[in-house]
Amino acid sequence: MKKTDALIIGAGPTGLFTAHQLKLIGLDCEIVDNLDKIGGQCIELYPDKPIYDIPAIPQCTGEELTNNLINQIKPFNIKFHLGERVNEVKKEADNWNVKTSNGTTFQTPNVIIAGGVGSFEPRKFPVKECEKFENQSVFYSIKDKKMFEGKTVSIFGGGDSALDWAVELSKNSKVNLIHRRDEFRGAQATVDKVHELAKEGKINLFTKYQMTAIKGENKLESIDIKSDDKEFKTLKTDYVLGFFGLIMQLGPIANWGLNIDKKTIEVDTEKFETNQKGIYAVGDICSYPGKLKLILSGFHEGALAARACFKLARPNEKYRFEFTTSSKTIKERLGVKSD
Amino acid sequence: MPKINYITHDNQNYTIEVANGLTVMEGAVQNDVPGIDADCGGGMACATCHVYVKEDWFNKLPKKEDGEEDMLDMAFEPKKNSRLSCQIIVSDELDGLTVNIPSKQG
């Protein structure tokens, strides 16, 4: 079990700056995020979109903001646990025991939830029966492409993931590519390649079709697809892959005994603490009178939550407020020279 | 003020007065109409404010921008008459617009 002064859930801008504030005041922390990369919504939803309301930065993209925050915390060598979702948070004496989807466990007096709108999960097929086959013959990501060799694979989606896998798997598998419209949003070169492979008969292309049913007793046998013109087709298939991007789900956070209203967690505005002592919520996921869902509000909330963590992590010490411009201790922590 | 009708998947009807200039998504979120999540807050980045618009109204709405159709690829059960409600800006011309909310946003 890993021991830390504070565990941050969420590696978006708020989580990153909260880590900065914790380290600055001499607490250690680790960060868990369900995505396999740092940046949260800024990276997943709008890496290229310009943001205009970060104080003192007239304009930057989601990706630039993330990179700058990563640079800002570089001196602290913070440990990230990416691709892991926090599943359990349980009280034990004065600590919280935290367990992730990969089985990593933490013991900490402070848990800071900087989870945005929840964790990013793959979007699934609307056809309910797909659940029955999930992780056996229906997948939303690929870990080992070998299993598809010599098999028939039906791929749904119109973005880069769907197209890239259609091209790749067409080398050793029979590939059906099904998309709801004629246009694809993937890179033009890949789109061209897909059309070329379709012409050569290496990919069976079904555009303006969507899945209506999935069939098979113990093993997947076939799927039904329907066109905009209400034309049905049945495709025999061994595997089905869906690439519809990611959606945010509140997930296990709902089970931790927190006061939750409309997918946000109630906090006070002194410590940004929830109804559970030692659990804080900052950024888009917290709510209080006057809450603004701005990145800058998340920074403020994280800074205050970090100070509140100090009390529980160092019960016998007194927190002393210091400026980065003048404090020798802070400069040592940052690894910069004092004047 | 223009009135917008929101019909949920289980046929509950919400008629809301929405000020000109707001989006159909904002009209729903600010008035607690269930079923429109709008996770990204109107940035056309998440497809969780997806609605269906009946043909007569669908053709009267300003055309979709490029990115909207791309996002609709990700929506739950998209159809020909799908729109993202964050991209429909309310005006006097849209008084009486009816949108149907899907059973889920994802």
HADDOCK unambig.tbl for C-alpha pairs under 7 A between the chains (distance, minus, plus):
assign (segid A and resid 45 and name CA) (segid B and resid 45 and name CA) 5.61 0.50 0.50
assign (segid A and resid 46 and name CA) (segid B and resid 45 and name CA) 6.84 0.50 0.50
assign (segid A and resid 117 and name CA) (segid B and resid 39 and name CA) 6.64 0.50 0.50
assign (segid A and resid 123 and name CA) (segid B and resid 106 and name CA) 6.03 0.50 0.50
assign (segid A and resid 126 and name CA) (segid B and resid 76 and name CA) 6.34 0.50 0.50
assign (segid A and resid 126 and name CA) (segid B and resid 77 and name CA) 6.20 0.50 0.50
assign (segid A and resid 185 and name CA) (segid B and resid 70 and name CA) 6.16 0.50 0.50
assign (segid A and resid 244 and name CA) (segid B and resid 73 and name CA) 6.95 0.50 0.50
assign (segid A and resid 244 and name CA) (segid B and resid 74 and name CA) 4.68 0.50 0.50
assign (segid A and resid 245 and name CA) (segid B and resid 74 and name CA) 6.18 0.50 0.50
assign (segid A and resid 247 and name CA) (segid B and resid 106 and name CA) 6.66 0.50 0.50
